[in-house]
Amino acid sequence: MSGMLRSRLNRLRRALVRALGFRIVFGEAAADGRPLPRTRISPSTCIENGQGLVLADNVFIGHFNFIEASHGVRIEAGVQITNYVSIVSHSSHRSLRLMGEAYTEAADARPGFVAGEVRIGAYSYIGPHCLIEAGTRIGKGCLVQAFSRVRGEFADFAVIGGNPAVVVGDTRDADARLLAEHPQWRARYEAWAGVAPAEAPDA
């Protein structure tokens, strides 16, 4: 087979896989059947216990993510979840180490078992290769930096990063600079944010 023919076949194969297996299209439905016409979820994202996943509209969930929603995951409007992100609403590894095979026999008391709803506030951004752990609350307008392990409660507009993740900044600083350049969007920003960002910091 000639190099040119192989090249064409490979391009065709990639186009088919992308179109059939990985293409992200607009349009989802909430667990209760509500249409979410502007929400997009990659077919390569794995969702377990989907009945516990509560989605708003205009959510983007990219490639190769894992969402485990047995104890609830709530993702609010405009959230962007990039790629290779895990969101889990329970963790059993401590119980399994402690209890061994008895773990599967125990219905209630499982020492070390952690469970809790995860909430991600409106217009937040989750960078690639992050872990969002059970019981975590992320406020609106937050940014989670890549490779972060996130556990706990984080206020609105926090820049969150690290392992374990901590607050390392405020997204309103960058927002203020952008709004100074594009003031026509200030009213729209304030409508969802509920506040105006501070004046743009000096460069």
C-alpha positions in Angstrom: 0.0 0.0 0.0 1.4 3.4 -1.0 2.2 6.1 1.6 -0.5 8.3 0.0 -3.2 5.7 0.3 -2.3 4.9 3.9 -2.4 8.6 4.7 -5.9 9.0 3.1 -7.2 5.9 5.0 -5.8 7.2 8.3 -7.5 10.6 7.7 -10.7 8.9 6.9 -10.5 6.6 10.0 -9.8 9.6 12.3 -12.7 11.6 10.7 -15.1 8.6 11.3 -14.0 8.0 14.9 -14.3 11.7 15.6 -17.8 12.0 14.0 -19.2 8.8 15.6 -17.3 8.5 18.8 -16.0 11.8 20.1 -17.9 14.6 18.4 -19.6 16.8 20.9 -23.0 18.1 19.9 -25.4 20.6 21.5 -28.5 19.1 23.2 -28.9 17.1 26.4 -31.8 16.3 28.8 -31.8 16.6 32.6 -32.5 13.6 34.7 -36.1 14.9 35.1 -36.5 15.2 31.3 -36.0 19.0 31.0 -34.4 19.9 27.7 -30.9 21.4 27.9 -30.4 22.7 24.4 -27.1 24.4 25.0 -25.5 21.7 27.1 -22.8 19.5 25.5 -21.3 16.3 26.9 -18.6 14.3 25.1 -19.6 10.7 24.4 -16.3 9.7 26.0 -17.3 11.0 29.4 -18.4 8.2 31.8 -21.4 9.1 34.1 -22.2 6.6 36.8 -25.5 6.9 38.8 -26.7 9.5 36.3 -30.0 9.9 38.2 -28.0 11.8 40.8 -26.5 14.3 38.3 -28.4 17.6 38.2 -27.4 19.7 35.2 -28.3 23.3 34.3 -28.2 24.5 30.7 -25.1 25.8 28.8 -22.8 23.3 30.5 -19.8 21.9 28.6 -18.3 18.6 29.7 -15.3 17.6 27.5 -13.5 14.3 26.7 -12.5 11.4 29.0 -14.1 12.7 32.2 -15.6 10.5 35.0 -18.6 11.7 37.0 -19.9 9.5 39.9 -23.1 10.9 41.2 -24.5 8.3 43.7 -24.7 10.9 46.4 -25.4 13.9 44.1 -23.5 16.1 41.7 -25.0 19.5 40.9 -23.5 21.5 38.0 -24.9 24.9 37.5 -25.3 27.1 34.4 -22.3 27.9 32.2 -19.9 25.5 33.9 -17.0 24.3 31.7 -15.4 20.9 32.6 -12.4 20.3 30.3 -10.8 16.9 29.9 -9.6 14.0 32.2 -11.5 15.4 35.2 -12.9 13.1 37.9 -15.9 14.2 40.1 -16.8 11.7 42.8 -19.6 11.9 45.4 -18.2 9.1 47.6 -14.9 7.5 48.6 -14.6 4.0 50.0 -10.9 3.2 49.9 -10.4 3.8 53.7 -13.3 1.5 54.6 -12.0 -1.2 52.2 -8.6 -1.1 53.8 -10.0 -1.3 57.3 -12.7 -3.8 56.7 -11.4 -6.0 53.9 -13.9 -8.5 52.6 -16.4 -7.6 55.3 -17.0 -4.2 53.5 -19.4 -5.8 51.1 -21.4 -7.4 53.9 -21.8 -4.2 55.9 -25.0 -2.3 55.1 -24.6 0.7 57.3 -21.5 1.1 59.4 -18.5 1.6 57.2 -15.8 3.4 59.1 -13.9 5.9 56.9 -16.6 5.9 54.2 -17.0 9.5 52.8 -20.0 10.6 50.9 -21.6 14.0 50.0 -23.1 16.0 47.2 -20.7 17.9 44.9 -21.8 21.4 43.8 -20.1 23.4 41.1 -21.3 27.0 40.9 -22.4 28.9 37.7 -19.8 29.9 35.2 -17.0 28.1 36.9 -14.1 26.4 35.0 -12.5 23.1 35.8 -9.1 22.6 34.2 -7.8 19.3 32.9 -6.6 16.4 35.1 -8.5 17.6 38.3 -10.1 15.5 41.0 -13.2 17.0 42.7 -13.9 15.0 45.9 -17.1 14.1 47.7 -18.8 16.9 49.6 -17.0 19.7 47.7 -18.7 23.0 47.1 -17.3 25.3 44.5 -18.8 28.8 44.3 -19.9 30.6 41.1 -17.3 32.2 38.8 -14.5 30.0 40.1 -11.5 28.7 38.2 -9.9 25.4 39.2 -6.3 25.1 37.9 -5.1 21.9 36.1 -3.9 19.0 38.1 -5.7 20.1 41.3 -7.2 17.9 44.0 -10.2 19.7 45.4 -11.9 19.0 48.7 -14.0 21.4 50.8 -15.9 24.6 50.4 -14.6 27.5 48.2 -16.2 30.9 47.9 -17.4 32.6 44.7 -14.8 33.8 42.3 -11.9 31.8 43.8 -9.0 30.7 41.8 -8.3 27.2 43.2 -5.1 25.2 42.7 -2.8 22.7 44.2 -2.7 19.2 45.8 -4.5 19.7 48.1 -6.2 22.7 46.5 -6.2 26.1 48.2 -7.4 29.5 47.1 -4.6 31.2 45.1 -6.4 34.2 43.6 -9.7 35.8 42.6 -11.2 35.6 39.1 -12.6 39.1 39.4 -9.1 40.5 39.0 -8.9 39.3 35.4 -12.6 40.0 34.8 -12.1 43.6 35.8 -9.3 44.0 33.2 -11.5 42.5 30.5 -14.5 44.6 31.4 -12.3 47.7 31.3 -11.5 46.8 27.7 -15.1 45.7 26.9 -17.5 47.8 29.0 -20.5 46.8 26.9 -20.6 43.5 28.7 -20.6 44.9 32.3 -24.4 44.7 32.7 -24.4 41.1 31.5 -21.6 40.2 33.9 -23.3 41.9 36.8 -26.6 40.1 36.0 -25.2 36.6 36.7 -22.4 37.6 39.1 -24.6 39.8 41.3 -21.7 42.1 41.8 -19.4 44.4 39.8 -15.7 43.4 39.9 -13.3 45.8 41.5 -11.5 48.4 39.3 -9.0 46.8 37.0 -5.7 46.3 38.9 -2.7 48.1 37.6 -0.8 46.0 35.0 
